């Protein structure tokens, strides 16, 4: 089952969700590692290029994920109080919004000098034809704050999924882990 059903997410949603989760956590860790490197460290340039390429891959995945979400159904809401349903909806929208802003800020850092981003030596993401004074510094500060915000939100999201699984004993976690083939 590629598409979502009323009971669970389909394989496309599941794969994109977990692929993005893994890459986001890896890129966050890589970012923490990178800021400690000096220009003369052996992996200074390589880690930066990998970080940029993975960021662009995440942007492509995020655009696809938002498109897939629009054209695809969503599993039914879980049972629970109204405040919980509202906060879950706000968290999901917030995750998408913060991811988008984070990826845009990374793009603005990387292209502040007018150079394109080379993505895995496959293609170039061109720089905008304009930039703002101190663009790299401003976007860098925003990128750092949003990185920590995203990781915090992902942690809360994961804890909520675990709460649904172990305390509520509902399908909140299992429906994003495997496809329910029974209709």
N, C-alpha and C positions, 0 to 999 in steps of 0.2 A: 504494500500500500504506500504509494508515493505521496498522496495527498492526505491532509488531516481529516479526521472524522469527528463525530460528536464526542467520542470517548478518548481519543488520543491524537497525538501529532503523527504525521506521516514521516517516512524516512527522510525526505528532503528537509523538512523543518528540523528534525532531530539532528541530522548530520551537520547542517549549517549552524545550529545552536551550539553544539559541542565543539565544532571546529573553531568557531569564533571565541568560545570561552577559553579553550586551550591557547589559542594564539594571543588573545588579550593578556592572559596571565604571563605567557612567555615574553611578550613584548614589554610588559611592565617590568618584569625581572631584568630583561636586557637593558631597559632604560636606566634602571637603578645601577646596573653594572657599568654602563657606558659613562655615566656622569663622574665616575671615579677614575676613568682612564685619562691619561695625558696624551698629548699629540704624539709623543714618541713611543707609546705602548704599541706592541705588535698588532693588536686587534682593534685599534682605535678606528681606522677607516672601515674595516670589514664589519664591525658591529653596527656602525652608523648606517652603512648601506643596507644591511639586513633589517635593521629597525625601520628604515624608510620603506623598503620593499614590502615588508610585512604590514606596515601601516596602510600602504596603498591596496594591498590584497584585502585587508580588513574593510577598507572603504568600499571596494567592489562587492564583497560579501554582504556588507550592511545594506547597500542599495538593493542588491538582489533579495535580501531577507525582507526588507520593507515592501518591495514589489510582491513577493510571494505571500506576505501577510495580507496584502490588499486583495489579491485575486483568489485566495484560499480561505476556506472556512476555518473556524477556530473551535477547539473542543469546548464543550459546555463548561460554564463556570462551576467551580467547586462550591459545595455547601458551606455556609458560614455566615457570620454577621455582615451586615451591609458595610460597616466601616472597613472590614477586612477586604472585601471585594473592591471597594473604592481605592484603598491603599495599594492593593496588588495592581490595579489598573494604572495608578499613578506611577508606581515603581517601574512597570514595563515601559510606559511612555518615557519616563525619566531616563531609563537605561538607553533607549534609542537616541534620545536627544543629547545626552552626555557623550555617547559614543560618536555621534555625528560632529558635535563641537570639538571633541578631542582630536578626531581625524582631520578636521579642517584646520585646527590650530597647528597640528604637526606639519601639514602641507604648507602652511604659511611660514613656519620656521624654515623648512627645507628649501623653499623657493624664494626666500627674502633677497637672495643675491641675484635673482633673475635666471638662475639655472634650472633646468628641468630635473625631475626626479627620475633616475634610471631604476626601473622596476625589474629586478632579477635578470637584468640584461636582455629582457624580452621586448620592452617598449619604454618610452619616455612619457612621463606625465608633465606636460609643459607648465612653466611658471605663468602666473598672471602677467599681463602686460604693464601692470602698475604695482607699486607697493607703497606702504606707509612708512613714514620715518620711524626708526627703531622697531620695525616690524618683527624682526627675529627675537628681540628681547621681550617685547610685549606678548607675542604669541608663545614664546617659551615659558613665561610665567603662567599664562593661562593654561598651557599644555600640562605643566606640572601639577597645578591645582586640580584640573579635570582628571588627570591620571589617578591621583589619590582618591578623588570623589568616586570615580568609576569603580576602582577596586573596593572601596567601602560599600558601594551599592551592590556590587556583585556578591560580596560577603553576606550582606543582609538578605539578598535574593536566595543565596544558597542555604542560609540558615532557615529561611521561611520554607523552602522546599523540604528540608530535613524535618522541620516541625510538622508539616503536612504528612510526611511519611510515618514518622515515629510516634507523634502525639495524636494527630487527627486520624491517622490510619486511613487516609484517602489516596486517591490516585494522582495527587499533585506532582509527585516526583516520578512515579513509574510511567506516566504518559509521555514524558520527555526522554525516557530512557529506552523504551521499546514500543514498537507498534502493536496496538491491540487489533488482532486479526479477526476477532469475533464481533459481528455486527448485531 
